[in-house]
Structure formats: structure tokens, C-alpha cells
């Protein structure tokens, strides 16, 4: 069954798309200066800028853009040009910050649905319509978008992911959730969107909607705070709970605040000892990384052998690096090799955990969280369950930040190439799970696995 909504929606929303746009512009000279600055900064800081993309390929796109700059460059056009150039390098840490919609236009009319990109099947789901005159569009929430203006959702996402930094396609797709509205506005905006969706029952719906003004979305968020907050769920950095069956679940969402994490781990493993927990799950599916020292703190409680996260690192020392780290880096510019700090011994007191352990990983697991996942698996602390991590076994990282002088867009650039312990340049992949299941099923799978193991032990 196909439901087509026309007139009532145009009546409510139609006036929004008629407001004249006032795009933010850069002069050609300023746009050129920012592109030159972007190229120069990355070349000065990055340890191996052309590891993935050849210099010839990069230069061809760079100079093609430069040679075809108009006298006035719209900010949205500059943004997609600059972020495309950075994404060519195939480094998830080296990336251009998302350009705020308000910097593209004084009040842009954007795609009218909040969406979620799923990397596993390259699908696009509706979170909720941005502006509701009533609940007439609420049936769209949770629907799968099949086509937008005749273009399949998969084709649209594959096109847009070319503007997102990352080593692997699935990580770029996950990363597309952040700049989706910006890229949709810059690359595919139109006065009206014909959107074909399929709901959970398999029923197909077609709606035709104009773009929604950014000012209208802000007003909507103020009057619907619960709905707005539901779209930007904030997870605590780390939590611990004991599940039925005395199974410990340590949810590790962010590698930050080392001092706080040290106290957290101490309290967690006191509970683990007191309740004699024999199965522990560590969930890093939503962890984008941070300070890898937190990983060492946790490993000391759960590892049965000495461990080490990094074998060695290749760093480029430059003036931008020196401005950040001062006397902590060598005085001369150039490439240096830094060895890992050596194996770290686990704790030998009563708080060291000696039960079974499992880690949950996903395409979103990145940077220091992927380092955690690799060392956990490499040093046989337990089984990895879920999806290949977005962070690679050999990867770039430790960023230096910069702001382009005229557009003021933020740029982050890696200055190190890091080799996880036991990793080589042949390891061009993330941490591979021992049991591969969709990320959203990983916890249920692990609980079932634990119960089956317990039943087998009891037999």
C-alpha cells in the first residue's frame, strides 16, 4: 500500500521554502588561501600524507579545484571541496570539522527529516520528522528510506561518504551521521523532497516535503525538548552493573579522565570480588577513543600476562607539533621512531580479576578504543564479539589542530603512525571479532554464549 501526502503538507510547510537564501560567501583569494593553507599544514604535520592516496591523484584534484574557483565561493561549496580533499587521505584522524549550517547560509532550508545512517547494510532510517504541525508525520519515525527524489538511499550514501574521512567504507558511513545534513544541503538540496519510505510492516509511503528552515528547527527543539534530546543521546563515559546471573557489564564509552577512571576501576573490581563474578563483559561499541592510558589501567585488572598496547610509533616533528608540546619533542624537525614503553605487569593483589572476559566491539570503535580491543584480543584476555572495529591495527593518530584562516573551519591532522603490539603494515584492517554478529546483537549474543558455557560446565 502506498500513501501519498501532498496538499496538507504543502499548506503547512510551503512558505518555508520560499524564503530567499542568503548564502555565506568567500572571495576567490580567500578560498585559495585556505586551500593552500590546508595542503601546507597537512604536508608539514602528517607522518605519511600519501600512504593511501598517491600525491599525483591528490594534486590532480587539488589543482582542478583551485583552477576552477569562481570569483565568489559559497561556503557550502568550499566546505565540500575542502572535506573531500582531506578525505582522500584515508585517515580517520585527519579530518575537517563539520561546517555549521549557519555558516553556509543565514537561514538554510534543510532536509526535513532527522535520520540515522546504518553502516552494516548502507541504509537510512528516519529518526523523526523535524517539524510537526501535528502528529500526522509521526508514522515515519523508524521507517527505512528507500529513495529521495528518485535516487536510492544507498546510492545517496555512497556518494556522500566520499566526503567523510576514514580508513574503511563502514567507518565513513558511520561518520556520515555527523555531517549528513550539511552534506545533504551542499550536495543535494532542492525546494522539495519526494521521499519514499517503508515502515516496519513493509508498507511503502511516499511523502513530498519542502526543506525546513534552520530557524524553524531551533524553534521546534525549544518546544519539543524531550524529542530533541532523544536525537542526541549522551552516554556516560563508563558505567558498571551486575546483570542477572551475576554477570558483570562494564560499559566503556569514552577514554577520558584518567584519574576518575582509576577510582572507577578500583570500585568496580571490589564489587566483582565481593560478588564473586565469574563472567565480565566490557562494552566498547560506542567508544570513539581518547586517552589510551585508561586502557592500561583496566588491563592491569583483567590481564593474566604482561601486556603492551603499542609496539612503536613513527612521528613527524614540526613547528606546529612543537608549538603544542614545547620542550617535550626533539629540537630538530623530521621523522623519528619511538619505541613502546615496554610490557606492563598485571596487578598481583586480590582485585585482579581471574574469571572469563568478553569485549563487545563495533564499526564505531575507534582510536584508543580500537587499541584497547586489539590488546585485549592479542594478549588473550578474552573473546571479541561484534563487528570489525573502525580503528585499524596500524593507524595514524595523535592530532594537531588548526583553523583555516578565512573560512575558520577546524582541521585536525595526525602527526604519528602507530603500530599496535604485534601489528605490521600488512594489518590493513581493524580488530576482527572472534564471533561476528551485528553490533546491536552483540550483548544478547554474549549473554546467550555465557549461559551455554555455564550449562556445558555444569554437565
Buried (B, 14 or more C-beta within 10 A) or exposed (E): EEEEBEEEBBEBBBEBBEBEEEBBBBEEEBBBBBBBBBBEBBBBBBBBBBBBBEEEEBEEBBEEBBEEBEEEBBBBBBBBBBBBBBBBBBBBBBBBBBBEBEBBBBBBBBBBBBBEBBBBEBBBBBBBBBBBEEEBBEBBBBBBBBBBEEEBBBEBBBEBBBBBBBBBBBBBBBBBBBBBBBBBBBBBBEEBBBBBBEBEEEEBBBBBBBBBBBBBBEEBBEEBEEBBEEEEEEEEBBBBEEBEEEBBBBBBBBBBBBEEBEEBBEEBBEEBBEEEBBBBBBBBBBBBBBBBEBBBBBBBBBBEEEBBBBBEBBBBBBEBBBEEEEEEBEEEBEEBEEEBEEEBEBBEEEBBBEBBBBBBBBBBBBBBBBBBBBBBBBBEBBBBBBBBBBBBBBBBBBBBEBBBEBBEBBBBBBBBBBBBBEBEEEBEEBBBBBEBBEBEEBBEBBBEBBEEEBEEEEE
